[in-house]
Structures are given as C-alpha cells and as structure tokens.
Amino acid sequence: MSLEAIKKPIAAELDVFEQRFRDAMRSHVPLLDKITWYIVQRKGKQLRPMLVLLSARLFAPINEGSYTAASLVELL
C-alpha cells in the first residue's frame, strides 16, 4: 500500500492541517518568523500528523483538538 493510498481518506483534513500549521507558525518577530518559515518549508512526508488525524478519525470526526495534536507532534 502506498503512502498516497493511506493519505486519501484524510486528504481534505491534511490540507486544512497544512494551512492551520502555517498560520500558527507565523510570528510578528522577524527573526522568529524566518526560523519558523524554514521549519514549514521542510515539511517532509508529515507522517506524524497523518497518523494523528487517521487515529482521530477512527473514533470521532476530526475537530480542532485533532488539528492541535497534529501540529504539536509535527513540531517534535
């Protein structure tokens, strides 16, 4: 099974997550904003947030807490 096949059931939620994560990483402090910009640009496969969202969806609809948890594990 490919990574794309695993992502497919939560594709829309991953798009929402990516936008929320980018928005949350913005800062009014120029140096901090530059540092977080590099973090966001090097997003990789986003396996951790994907697993959080898939797990959340097993038990209930994905909600604000699901996106917060996905963002926190992405920062690990």
C-alpha positions in Angstrom: 0.0 0.0 0.0 1.4 3.4 -1.0 1.6 6.5 1.2 -0.8 8.2 -1.2 -3.4 5.5 -0.6 -3.1 5.9 3.1 -3.5 9.7 2.9 -6.5 9.5 0.6 -9.2 9.2 3.3 -7.9 12.3 5.1 -6.7 14.3 2.1 -9.0 17.3 2.8 -8.1 17.3 6.5 -4.4 17.2 5.7 -4.9 20.3 3.5 -6.7 22.1 6.4 -3.9 20.9 8.8 -1.2 22.4 6.5 -2.9 25.8 6.3 -3.5 25.9 10.1 0.1 24.8 10.8 1.5 27.5 8.5 -0.8 30.1 10.1 0.2 29.0 13.6 3.9 29.2 12.8 3.8 32.9 11.7 5.3 35.5 14.1 5.5 39.2 14.2 9.1 38.9 15.4 11.2 38.9 12.1 13.9 36.5 13.2 11.4 34.0 14.7 9.3 34.3 11.6 12.3 33.5 9.4 13.2 30.4 11.6 9.7 29.1 11.5 9.4 29.7 7.8 12.3 27.2 7.3 10.6 24.7 9.5 7.4 24.9 7.5 9.2 24.7 4.2 10.9 21.4 5.2 7.7 19.6 5.9 8.7 16.1 4.7 6.1 13.4 4.4 4.1 14.6 7.5 3.8 11.0 8.8 3.2 12.1 12.4 0.3 14.4 11.7 -1.1 11.9 9.2 -1.2 9.2 11.9 -2.8 11.6 14.4 -5.6 12.5 12.0 -6.2 8.9 10.9 -6.3 7.8 14.6 -8.7 10.7 15.5 -11.0 9.8 12.6 -11.2 6.2 13.8 -13.1 7.3 17.0 -14.8 10.6 16.1 -15.0 13.3 13.5 -11.8 15.3 13.2 -12.1 18.5 15.3 -10.0 21.4 16.5 -8.3 19.3 19.1 -7.2 16.8 16.4 -5.5 19.6 14.4 -3.8 20.9 17.5 -2.5 17.5 18.4 -1.3 17.0 14.8 0.5 20.4 14.9 2.2 19.5 18.2 3.5 16.2 17.0 4.8 17.8 13.8 7.0 20.1 15.9 8.7 17.1 17.6 
